[in-house]
Structure formats: C-alpha cells, structure tokens
Amino acid sequence: MGFQRRLHYFSEAGCDYCGYRRYEEGRLVECADDSLEYDDEDEHGWSDVIGPDWLLGNVAHYGG
C-alpha cells in the first residue's frame, strides 16, 4: 500500500487556538499550536484572520 502521510489543520476562533498535526504511518511526527492573528477591526467591529501563515488556506473556516 505504501507510505502514508496525513496532515491535519484545525482552528477554533472562539478559543483563539489553532494548530496542525502531521502523521506518518499513523505516528505523530510534527505538530504546532498557536494563537490566531487578526487584522485591525473594521467599522462593524469584525477582524479578519491574517495568520499564522501556515494556517491560511488550509482550513475551510476558522471556527466559532
């Protein structure tokens, strides 16, 4: 079947928490945990997530 690699990204904006886990053949080989980075608030009080860079584009949404 071959060598299997899995990469799992996650984000929970309500807890200001994000991270990733990388697995090879079912074993955890690398991980990171971090806080979300936000842009300045707009006129409605909302801020866009602008980091960390490794998270951007790797999750469908940043959680609630």
Secondary structure in CASP SS format (residue, H / E / C, confidence):
PFRMAT SS
TARGET T0000
AUTHOR 0000-0000-0000
METHOD secondary structure of the structure
MODEL  1
M C 1.00
G C 1.00
F C 1.00
Q C 1.00
R E 1.00
R E 1.00
L E 1.00
H E 1.00
Y E 1.00
F E 1.00
S E 1.00
E E 1.00
A H 1.00
G H 1.00
C H 1.00
D C 1.00
Y E 1.00
C E 1.00
G E 1.00
Y E 1.00
R E 1.00
R E 1.00
Y E 1.00
E E 1.00
E C 1.00
G C 1.00
R E 1.00
L E 1.00
V E 1.00
E E 1.00
C E 1.00
A E 1.00
D E 1.00
D E 1.00
S C 1.00
L C 1.00
E E 1.00
Y E 1.00
D C 1.00
D C 1.00
E C 1.00
D C 1.00
E C 1.00
H C 1.00
G C 1.00
W C 1.00
S C 1.00
D C 1.00
V E 1.00
I E 1.00
G E 1.00
P C 1.00
D C 1.00
W C 1.00
L C 1.00
L C 1.00
G C 1.00
N C 1.00
V C 1.00
A C 1.00
H C 1.00
Y C 1.00
G C 1.00
G C 1.00
END
